[in-house]
Amino acid sequence: MNPDLELQLKTLPSEPGVYRYYDKNGQLLYVGKAKHLKKRVLSYFNKNLSGYRTKIMVGKIHRLETTIVPSEYDALLLENNLIKEHQPFYNVMLKDDKSYPWICIKNENFPRIFLTRTIVKDGSEYFGPYAKVRPAKVLLDTIKHIYKIRTCNLNLAPAKIAEGKYKVCLEYHIKNCEGPCEMLESKDDYDQKIDAIRGIIKGDFRQAKDYLVKQMMKFAENLEFENAHIIKERIDLLENYQHKHTVVNPNIDDVDVFGMTSDETAAYINYFKIQNGNIIQSFTTEIKKILEESDEDMLEEAMIEIRQKFNSDSKEILIPFHLTLEIPNVKLIVPKVGDKKRIVELSEKNAKEYRIEKLKQVQSVDPERHTNRIMAEMQKLLRIPTEPRHIEGFDNSNIQGSNPVSACVVFKNGKPSKADYRIFHPKTVEGANDFATMEEVIHRRYKRLLDENEPLPQLILIDGGKGQLSSAVKSLKLLGLYGKITIIGIAKRLEEIYFPEDSIPLYLDKKSETLKILQRVRDESHRFGVKHHRTRRKNSTIKSELEEIPGIGEKAIELLLSKLKSVKRVKESSRETLEEILGKNRGGLVWEYFNDNEKGA
């Protein structure tokens, strides 16, 4: 280790702050935040450090810099800004260069309302950003159906309108505008509409409803029923939009919600902005893991970045699990029951659906990355020393001990390798003894692989519970392979996973891809075994009648069945056909046996 770095490590401060790692060329490798700088930085230089990428990064560290800040929250903000500014190689990239759309209420006389991706600091109001264009367009279309707002670019300064500089256009004649350019609509009436629209965008529909109801009643009092009906349709349109977007108790106001799910390679985080019980913004993103970051770290990083992106100053944040982070003047709440709990669950559901969608895309576009992710997940969940690129599954098939077979299926990189499948016929076991059969088959399989110097699997899957697993383990111990190959059992009833010498089974998430791979290996070994068991049983039944013929042995029977396919066709064949297949003597014996029997009958 560099002597200067060693000295720095001994003199680290204990306050909250940000640390930066540099390589020998002065290149920034990593920016991190810490509640306690000394403890956090020293943890990277622990001999028991886990994670391949982390070890690589630590090996490159030549010097470090630290910055002390007042709180962990300030550290998180500084870390976020430094990552976006310098983009270090080993950091989670939270930057997003996409230009998202905003709804703009222009700072002008008789303001226009439109979508834009450019923010101009001229006093105009901007609402958003919207993660997708479509929801913003739907909202704008709804507003334009309810209110007649001008769309022209005219400078409607009071002096110019008073001078009569403008004339109404086609939009006025087709009733999409009420003609403020000729003072056919007052400034007060127009501003009332803008106030109501501002409320709709923020999720508050009360003012808009009150405004429309007053208009409808006014028309009705004046017996203008056609106009009153038009306003009624606009109220219905507004209520329909509100119904679709109100998902929780309307009393839940100005709240940020975060939900997340993660796997070995990335975290998927959903964000809701809620006002008056309405989701007015929704955003989901994928964040790649670089150095095996925890879910807590990923969520903290994402919360700060997303709240900055959406200019949120909500004083309440709903999250799925507890964080140590404290944000000044903001409550972090993990709801246990009620509407707040349901909205967090909805956010988590969105994150999970987004993950599934992304994984499907990766599977189509980059199958190797998809496979690598699944293998890494299996290694972690099953506590395997290496990724299970080569899996072998075993299952026994018999009916009351008759015609027993044992199937061995092979999966490579999560997919069946059918050329490597094997069927075993037990040689030392009498009757239906699953445990003894498993012990024999495992011993035969891996003794042969060892003798022939063939590659061994990283994982063996036994279809069955503790009994079958224990029998298989006996053979591995006898061969000196126990501890070198991971072996597990899977029981059908609750899909519990059993490990040797561990009485408590592992239960995997039913949607886990690891469980799905194990189920597929188990089901494939069962299918393959049953198929061969049925074939053997069928052949045994067929042969039994032919075996009754004096002077006809097993080889002759197999030759007949290979040519004629069934006993029925053997019976129906002419003497000449049978003699052609088996020769004159044996062919004649078969023909005489069936024909004499028929005559006798």
Sequence and secondary structure as in RCSB ss.txt:
>XXXX:A:sequence
MNPDLELQLKTLPSEPGVYRYYDKNGQLLYVGKAKHLKKRVLSYFNKNLSGYRTKIMVGKIHRLETTIVPSEYDA
LLLENNLIKEHQPFYNVMLKDDKSYPWICIKNENFPRIFLTRTIVKDGSEYFGPYAKVRPAKVLLDTIKHIYKIR
TCNLNLAPAKIAEGKYKVCLEYHIKNCEGPCEMLESKDDYDQKIDAIRGIIKGDFRQAKDYLVKQMMKFAENLEF
ENAHIIKERIDLLENYQHKHTVVNPNIDDVDVFGMTSDETAAYINYFKIQNGNIIQSFTTEIKKILEESDEDMLE
EAMIEIRQKFNSDSKEILIPFHLTLEIPNVKLIVPKVGDKKRIVELSEKNAKEYRIEKLKQVQSVDPERHTNRIM
AEMQKLLRIPTEPRHIEGFDNSNIQGSNPVSACVVFKNGKPSKADYRIFHPKTVEGANDFATMEEVIHRRYKRLL
DENEPLPQLILIDGGKGQLSSAVKSLKLLGLYGKITIIGIAKRLEEIYFPEDSIPLYLDKKSETLKILQRVRDES
HRFGVKHHRTRRKNSTIKSELEEIPGIGEKAIELLLSKLKSVKRVKESSRETLEEILGKNRGGLVWEYFNDNEKG
A
>XXXX:A:secstr
  HHHHHHHHT   SSEEEEEE TT  EEEEEEESSHHHHHHHTT TT   HHHHHHHHH  EEEEEE SSHHHH
HHHHHHHHHHH  TTS          EEEE SSSS  EEEES    SS EEE   SSHHHHHHHHHHHHHHS   
       HHHHHTT     HHHHTTS   GGGTSS HHHHHHHHHHHHHHHHT  HHHHHHHHHHHHHHHHTT H
HHHHHHHHHHHHHHHHHHHHB S TT  SEEEEEEEE SSEEEEEEEEEETTEEEEEEEEEEE SS   HHHHHH
HHHHHHHHHTT   SEEE SS  S   TT EEE   SHHHHHHHHHHHHHHHHHHHHHHHHHHHH HHHHHHHHH
HHHHHHTT SS  SEEEEEEEEEETTEEEEEEEEEEETTEE GGG EEE  SS  SS HHHHHHHHHHHHHHHHH
HTT    SEEEEESSHHHHHHHHHHHHHHT BTTBEEEEE TTT  EEETTEEEEE   TT HHHHHHHHHHHHH
HHHHHHHHHHHHHHHHHHHHHTTSTT  HHHHHHHHHHH SHHHHHHS HHHHHHHH HHHHHHHHHHHHHHHHH
 
